[in-house]
Amino acid sequence: MSRLTVFLARLIGLSTILIVVGVLLRGSAIVEGTAADGPVMLAYAIISLALGIAMILGHNVWSGGVLPVVVTLVGWLIFAKGLTLLLLAPDGLSRLFAQMHYGANYYFYLAPAFVIGLYLTWGGFTTPIQRAP
């Protein structure tokens, strides 16, 4: 496996696990409050767009096993999230969270991210790194 794939799997996996645990400990109110804050969401959109584009340009790998494909998919998802946050007004995001009953079901919405984070962390730390010739 390439060094970049392993590095990104470790970075994204560990970050995702820590963020999910942090949100679970703080509760859904922090997410809902942040979603209603326009300037914070704009900054979050810009950061997500930059990270997503960087991952797409640096790691757009669609073969070679499940781990590189999952890392690539996560990069595309980060890009899509950033674009969505950039185009969606804060009140629209708040309404969306209300329709999803995010406050009552936030643990359900965090579960896929946690599972992906666990997989990427496991894959990143158990996959041997390909040595350069």
Summary of the structure (lengths in Angstrom):
residues: 133
radius of gyration: 16.1
end to end distance: 13.6
largest distance: 54.1
contacts: 401
relative contact order: 0.22
helix: 83%
strand: 0%
